[in-house]
Amino acid sequence: MCPRVEVNLSKIRHNTRVITKLCSKLNIQVAGVTKVFCAMPEIVQAMIDGGIEMLADSRIENLKKLDNFKIPKILLRLPMKSQAMEVIKYADISLNSELATIEELSRAARKEKKIHNIILMIDLGDLREGVWKDKILDTVKEILKLDQIKLIGIGTNLTCYGGVIPDNKNLGMLVEISNQIEKEFNISLEIISGGNSSSLYLIEKGEMPKKINHLRLGEAIVLGRETAYGHIIKNTFKDAFTFVAEIIELKEKPSVPIGEIGLDAFGNKPTFTDNGIRKRAILAVGRQDVLVDNITPFNRKIKILGASSDHLIIDVTDCEEEYAIGDEIRFQVEYGALLQLMTSGYVYKEIQ
């Protein structure tokens, strides 16, 4: 079936095993992030088989899919007040930064007769979620007043929005904040969560602050790459996921459209280079399904020309292969493309 994503479970298990062993040397627990593949149970099980002991996702809808896996589950995205009851039901831990939401979680937990665990997020400069440093102690003081809420740790997120690289200085600051909280309130924090796949390079360099004991890892597992500098992690696979699309038209045409150029389907005015007559193939997939800039043909002589909502146009003029209608073209995927492909209901998922 096309278009499709082929998922190699043995490579997922292998990557997970390599990364969890790397982290365990520093007593760092790994939460396997399942959002990029929409928490498909087969892939989740491969991660667990590879050594994951905690799962994490940004969406309640995905946490519901994980309900049968009897290991701790984290809600990664800050909870919505309107979903407080579902957070209590499906997440063992949630990341939080807003007192109003934490109070709502406490009320929902009281109704469910549960104690809900939270990790307080600290903004260390990336400017996504998190409490700013001058408000941390006041926030912790209020959290500790809530009977149904247990503050089990603090965490931070770096790189995802502002592109700030984790380092000894900013993660060291997270450790200092944890020490300050423990001293001020005479409590012990179980988790100091030092970020995502962008923090892994610090382990390889031997520069991870010692008290960091938790990471939330997705891309490192599924694509074998740390995300601070984009380097492949030693002894991991980058091709656990492969995208395949089918040729539905194959013709020789000019390389420049004929007529006045206006806006394309996405409101942009395209530009073209005149390379004469070229052999062009159209694949049955488009921008509704995949981030076109994030895929690379296995056949490096293929050039991606562009895409509309439902058509991906490639140039196969320089290829040695004689392609035909119905032939399949295979692509390597980057994180953004994988996220969109796995989310699309029009792309088939083939487990291998």
QUIHU-V18576 format. One record per residue. N is the residue number from 1. RES is the residue in one small letter. D_LAST is the distance of its C-alpha to the last C-alpha in Angstrom with 1 decimal. Layout:
n={N	N}
res={RES	RES}
d_last={D_LAST	D_LAST}
This chain:
n={1	2	3	4	5	6	7	8	9	10	11	12	13	14	15	16	17	18	19	20	21	22	23	24	25	26	27	28	29	30	31	32	33	34	35	36	37	38	39	40	41	42	43	44	45	46	47	48	49	50	51	52	53	54	55	56	57	58	59	60	61	62	63	64	65	66	67	68	69	70	71	72	73	74	75	76	77	78	79	80	81	82	83	84	85	86	87	88	89	90	91	92	93	94	95	96	97	98	99	100	101	102	103	104	105	106	107	108	109	110	111	112	113	114	115	116	117	118	119	120	121	122	123	124	125	126	127	128	129	130	131	132	133	134	135	136	137	138	139	140	141	142	143	144	145	146	147	148	149	150	151	152	153	154	155	156	157	158	159	160	161	162	163	164	165	166	167	168	169	170	171	172	173	174	175	176	177	178	179	180	181	182	183	184	185	186	187	188	189	190	191	192	193	194	195	196	197	198	199	200	201	202	203	204	205	206	207	208	209	210	211	212	213	214	215	216	217	218	219	220	221	222	223	224	225	226	227	228	229	230	231	232	233	234	235	236	237	238	239	240	241	242	243	244	245	246	247	248	249	250	251	252	253	254	255	256	257	258	259	260	261	262	263	264	265	266	267	268	269	270	271	272	273	274	275	276	277	278	279	280	281	282	283	284	285	286	287	288	289	290	291	292	293	294	295	296	297	298	299	300	301	302	303	304	305	306	307	308	309	310	311	312	313	314	315	316	317	318	319	320	321	322	323	324	325	326	327	328	329	330	331	332	333	334	335	336	337	338	339	340	341	342	343	344	345	346	347	348	349	350	351	352}
res={m	c	p	r	v	e	v	n	l	s	k	i	r	h	n	t	r	v	i	t	k	l	c	s	k	l	n	i	q	v	a	g	v	t	k	v	f	c	a	m	p	e	i	v	q	a	m	i	d	g	g	i	e	m	l	a	d	s	r	i	e	n	l	k	k	l	d	n	f	k	i	p	k	i	l	l	r	l	p	m	k	s	q	a	m	e	v	i	k	y	a	d	i	s	l	n	s	e	l	a	t	i	e	e	l	s	r	a	a	r	k	e	k	k	i	h	n	i	i	l	m	i	d	l	g	d	l	r	e	g	v	w	k	d	k	i	l	d	t	v	k	e	i	l	k	l	d	q	i	k	l	i	g	i	g	t	n	l	t	c	y	g	g	v	i	p	d	n	k	n	l	g	m	l	v	e	i	s	n	q	i	e	k	e	f	n	i	s	l	e	i	i	s	g	g	n	s	s	s	l	y	l	i	e	k	g	e	m	p	k	k	i	n	h	l	r	l	g	e	a	i	v	l	g	r	e	t	a	y	g	h	i	i	k	n	t	f	k	d	a	f	t	f	v	a	e	i	i	e	l	k	e	k	p	s	v	p	i	g	e	i	g	l	d	a	f	g	n	k	p	t	f	t	d	n	g	i	r	k	r	a	i	l	a	v	g	r	q	d	v	l	v	d	n	i	t	p	f	n	r	k	i	k	i	l	g	a	s	s	d	h	l	i	i	d	v	t	d	c	e	e	e	y	a	i	g	d	e	i	r	f	q	v	e	y	g	a	l	l	q	l	m	t	s	g	y	v	y	k	e	i	q}
d_last={14.0	15.5	15.9	12.3	10.3	6.9	5.7	5.0	6.2	8.2	9.9	10.8	12.2	14.0	15.5	16.6	18.2	20.0	21.4	22.5	24.2	25.9	27.2	28.2	30.7	32.6	32.1	30.0	27.8	24.6	23.8	20.1	20.4	17.9	19.7	17.7	14.7	17.2	16.4	13.2	13.5	10.0	10.3	13.9	13.3	11.4	14.5	16.8	15.4	16.1	19.7	20.1	23.1	23.8	22.0	23.4	23.3	25.8	25.8	27.1	24.8	21.7	23.7	24.2	20.5	20.6	23.6	22.1	21.1	24.3	24.6	26.8	25.8	27.4	28.3	28.2	30.2	33.8	34.4	36.2	39.3	38.5	35.3	37.0	36.7	32.9	32.6	34.5	32.4	28.9	29.4	30.8	31.8	32.5	33.5	37.0	39.8	42.1	44.6	44.9	41.3	41.5	44.6	42.8	40.0	42.7	44.3	41.0	40.4	43.9	43.2	40.1	42.1	39.5	39.8	37.3	36.3	36.4	35.9	38.6	37.4	39.7	40.0	40.6	41.1	37.8	39.4	36.5	36.9	39.2	42.8	45.1	46.8	50.2	48.9	46.7	49.3	50.7	47.3	46.6	50.0	49.3	45.9	47.5	49.8	47.1	46.9	43.5	41.8	40.9	40.6	38.2	37.7	37.9	35.3	35.1	32.9	33.3	32.1	30.3	33.5	36.3	34.4	36.4	35.0	35.0	37.5	40.0	42.4	40.6	38.4	41.6	43.3	40.7	41.6	45.3	44.9	43.2	46.2	48.6	47.1	47.2	50.8	52.0	50.8	50.6	46.9	43.9	40.7	37.6	35.2	35.9	32.8	32.9	30.5	27.0	25.1	28.3	30.0	27.8	29.8	32.8	31.2	30.7	34.3	35.7	37.1	35.5	38.4	38.6	38.7	35.4	33.1	30.3	27.8	25.5	22.4	19.6	19.4	19.9	16.8	14.4	16.1	17.9	21.3	24.6	26.1	29.8	29.8	26.3	25.8	22.6	22.7	23.3	20.5	17.6	14.9	15.6	12.6	9.8	10.0	11.0	13.2	14.0	17.3	19.4	23.0	25.6	28.7	29.8	33.5	36.0	37.8	40.0	38.4	40.9	41.3	44.6	46.8	47.5	44.5	44.1	41.4	37.8	35.8	35.3	39.0	38.8	41.0	38.9	40.4	39.7	40.6	42.2	40.3	41.6	39.7	36.0	33.1	31.0	27.8	26.9	23.3	22.6	21.9	24.4	25.7	25.1	21.3	21.1	23.4	24.3	25.8	22.7	20.5	21.1	20.4	18.8	21.9	24.6	27.3	26.0	28.0	27.1	30.4	29.8	28.6	30.0	28.5	26.5	26.8	25.5	27.9	27.3	29.7	28.5	32.1	31.6	28.4	28.8	26.3	27.9	25.6	26.1	25.6	22.2	20.6	17.7	18.2	15.7	16.6	16.2	16.9	19.4	19.7	21.8	19.7	16.5	18.8	20.1	16.9	15.3	18.8	19.3	19.2	19.2	15.8	12.8	9.7	6.4	3.8	0.0}
